[in-house]
Amino acid sequence: MTNTECKRYDTCNAPLCPFDDQSLKHGIWYPDEEICGMRTHATLPWIQNQKKLVKKTGRADRYFNHQMLERNCIIRKGIEGLDPDQAEEQYQLKKWLKAHPEKRIFSRSPGMII
């Protein structure tokens, strides 16, 4: 990332950056860490989920990766990320994704009355 891509380059401490593919592929985010503050990126689903998680997370010592933040799941009070002290990240991630399924989109049937 260069200074010309982001106006907040010099002051931002967000571990996940929309301009930095490496941070999105390999980075992790804790709910007490900074979130990208660029207005142009405020509508990204994973940034919106970060803002929800700040309010709803059960423990700030559990982390979320980009794949988890991109997931269109229900974010309820007490939601937790992955434990950094456990070695099996892939196992934890698989279990977390199973416990937090994608929201279902219901379609209206032709004769449905609203």
C-alpha positions as a Markdown table, in Angstrom:
| # | Residue | x | y | z |
|---|---|---|---|---|
| 1 | Met | 0.0 | 0.0 | 0.0 |
| 2 | Thr | 1.2 | 3.5 | -0.7 |
| 3 | Asn | 0.3 | 6.9 | 0.7 |
| 4 | Thr | -1.6 | 7.8 | -2.5 |
| 5 | Glu | -4.1 | 5.0 | -2.0 |
| 6 | Cys | -5.2 | 5.8 | 1.5 |
| 7 | Lys | -5.6 | 9.3 | 3.0 |
| 8 | Arg | -5.1 | 7.8 | 6.5 |
| 9 | Tyr | -2.0 | 5.8 | 5.7 |
| 10 | Asp | 0.2 | 7.6 | 8.3 |
| 11 | Thr | -2.3 | 7.5 | 11.2 |
| 12 | Cys | -4.3 | 4.2 | 10.7 |
| 13 | Asn | -3.6 | 1.2 | 12.9 |
| 14 | Ala | -6.3 | -1.1 | 11.5 |
| 15 | Pro | -4.8 | -4.6 | 11.2 |
| 16 | Leu | -7.2 | -5.3 | 8.2 |
| 17 | Cys | -7.0 | -2.9 | 5.3 |
| 18 | Pro | -9.1 | -2.8 | 2.2 |
| 19 | Phe | -6.0 | -1.7 | 0.2 |
| 20 | Asp | -3.7 | -4.4 | 1.6 |
| 21 | Asp | -4.5 | -7.9 | 0.1 |
| 22 | Gln | -1.9 | -9.5 | 2.4 |
| 23 | Ser | -3.7 | -8.2 | 5.6 |
| 24 | Leu | -6.9 | -9.6 | 4.3 |
| 25 | Lys | -5.5 | -13.0 | 3.4 |
| 26 | His | -3.4 | -13.6 | 6.5 |
| 27 | Gly | -4.4 | -10.9 | 9.0 |
| 28 | Ile | -6.5 | -11.2 | 12.1 |
| 29 | Trp | -8.6 | -8.7 | 14.0 |
| 30 | Tyr | -9.5 | -8.5 | 17.6 |
| 31 | Pro | -12.7 | -6.6 | 18.6 |
| 32 | Asp | -10.7 | -4.0 | 20.6 |
| 33 | Glu | -8.5 | -3.1 | 17.6 |
| 34 | Glu | -9.1 | -0.3 | 15.1 |
| 35 | Ile | -11.4 | -0.5 | 12.1 |
| 36 | Cys | -10.7 | 1.2 | 8.8 |
| 37 | Gly | -12.2 | 4.6 | 9.0 |
| 38 | Met | -12.4 | 5.5 | 5.3 |
| 39 | Arg | -15.9 | 6.5 | 4.4 |
| 40 | Thr | -15.5 | 5.0 | 1.0 |
| 41 | His | -15.1 | 1.6 | 2.6 |
| 42 | Ala | -17.8 | 1.9 | 5.3 |
| 43 | Thr | -20.3 | -0.1 | 3.2 |
| 44 | Leu | -18.0 | -3.2 | 2.9 |
| 45 | Pro | -19.8 | -6.1 | 4.6 |
| 46 | Trp | -16.8 | -7.1 | 6.6 |
| 47 | Ile | -16.3 | -3.6 | 7.9 |
| 48 | Gln | -20.0 | -3.4 | 8.9 |
| 49 | Asn | -19.6 | -6.8 | 10.7 |
| 50 | Gln | -16.5 | -5.5 | 12.5 |
| 51 | Lys | -18.7 | -2.6 | 13.9 |
| 52 | Lys | -21.4 | -5.0 | 15.0 |
| 53 | Leu | -18.9 | -7.3 | 16.6 |
| 54 | Val | -17.4 | -4.4 | 18.7 |
| 55 | Lys | -20.9 | -4.1 | 20.3 |
| 56 | Lys | -21.8 | -7.8 | 20.5 |
| 57 | Thr | -18.7 | -9.8 | 21.1 |
| 58 | Gly | -18.4 | -11.9 | 24.2 |
| 59 | Arg | -14.6 | -11.7 | 24.6 |
| 60 | Ala | -12.1 | -9.2 | 23.2 |
| 61 | Asp | -9.3 | -11.8 | 23.5 |
| 62 | Arg | -10.7 | -13.9 | 20.6 |
| 63 | Tyr | -9.8 | -13.0 | 17.0 |
| 64 | Phe | -11.6 | -13.0 | 13.7 |
| 65 | Asn | -10.1 | -13.3 | 10.2 |
| 66 | His | -11.4 | -11.9 | 7.0 |
| 67 | Gln | -13.3 | -15.1 | 6.0 |
| 68 | Met | -15.2 | -14.9 | 9.3 |
| 69 | Leu | -15.9 | -11.2 | 8.9 |
| 70 | Glu | -17.1 | -11.7 | 5.3 |
| 71 | Arg | -19.6 | -14.3 | 6.4 |
| 72 | Asn | -23.2 | -13.2 | 6.2 |
| 73 | Cys | -24.3 | -14.7 | 9.5 |
| 74 | Ile | -26.4 | -13.5 | 12.4 |
| 75 | Ile | -24.2 | -11.6 | 14.9 |
| 76 | Arg | -25.7 | -12.0 | 18.4 |
| 77 | Lys | -24.6 | -10.8 | 21.8 |
| 78 | Gly | -21.9 | -13.0 | 23.1 |
| 79 | Ile | -20.4 | -14.1 | 19.8 |
| 80 | Glu | -16.8 | -15.1 | 20.0 |
| 81 | Gly | -13.9 | -15.5 | 17.6 |
| 82 | Leu | -11.1 | -18.0 | 17.6 |
| 83 | Asp | -8.8 | -18.7 | 20.5 |
| 84 | Pro | -5.2 | -17.6 | 19.8 |
| 85 | Asp | -3.9 | -20.1 | 22.4 |
| 86 | Gln | -5.2 | -23.2 | 20.5 |
| 87 | Ala | -2.9 | -24.5 | 17.8 |
| 88 | Glu | -5.5 | -26.0 | 15.4 |
| 89 | Glu | -6.7 | -22.8 | 13.7 |
| 90 | Gln | -8.3 | -24.7 | 10.7 |
| 91 | Tyr | -10.2 | -26.9 | 13.1 |
| 92 | Gln | -11.5 | -23.9 | 15.1 |
| 93 | Leu | -12.4 | -22.1 | 11.9 |
| 94 | Lys | -14.3 | -25.0 | 10.5 |
| 95 | Lys | -16.2 | -25.4 | 13.8 |
| 96 | Trp | -16.9 | -21.6 | 13.9 |
| 97 | Leu | -18.2 | -21.5 | 10.3 |
| 98 | Lys | -20.5 | -24.5 | 11.0 |
| 99 | Ala | -21.8 | -22.8 | 14.2 |
| 100 | His | -22.5 | -19.6 | 12.3 |
| 101 | Pro | -24.3 | -20.5 | 9.0 |
| 102 | Glu | -25.0 | -18.0 | 6.3 |
| 103 | Lys | -28.3 | -16.2 | 6.6 |
| 104 | Arg | -31.0 | -17.8 | 4.4 |
| 105 | Ile | -32.7 | -15.6 | 1.9 |
| 106 | Phe | -36.4 | -16.3 | 1.6 |
| 107 | Ser | -38.1 | -15.6 | -1.7 |
| 108 | Arg | -41.7 | -14.7 | -2.0 |
| 109 | Ser | -43.9 | -17.2 | -3.7 |
| 110 | Pro | -46.2 | -15.9 | -6.4 |
| 111 | Gly | -49.4 | -16.2 | -4.4 |
| 112 | Met | -48.0 | -14.9 | -1.1 |
| 113 | Ile | -50.0 | -12.1 | 0.6 |
| 114 | Ile | -48.1 | -9.5 | 2.5 |
